[in-house]
Amino acid sequence: MKLRTVKGFWKELKETDPNCAVGLPRLREAVDDGTIPSFSAGKRRLIDADTALSFLFKGAQGENNQQEK
C-alpha cells in the first residue's frame, strides 16, 4: 500500500507519464464521489496509489468498450 495525497499521486503520475491526460480536478472528483476510496489524516485526504491506478486502468477499459459498440 502506497499512501499519497491526491496531489502527490497526480505528480507521480505525471512524472511517470508526462503525456497523461488525467488532470488533478478529475482525480479529486473521483475521490470526492467515492470512486477512489480515501481517508482523512488531519486536513489531508489520503489515497492508496495502487487503487487509484486501478481506477484509471478500469476507466480506460470501460471507455474502449463503449467505443467498440
Secondary structure, DSSP 4 states (H G I P E B T S, - for coil): --EEEHHHHHHHHHHH-TT----HHHHHHHHHTTSS-EEEETTEEEEEHHHHHHHHHHHHHHHHHHHH-
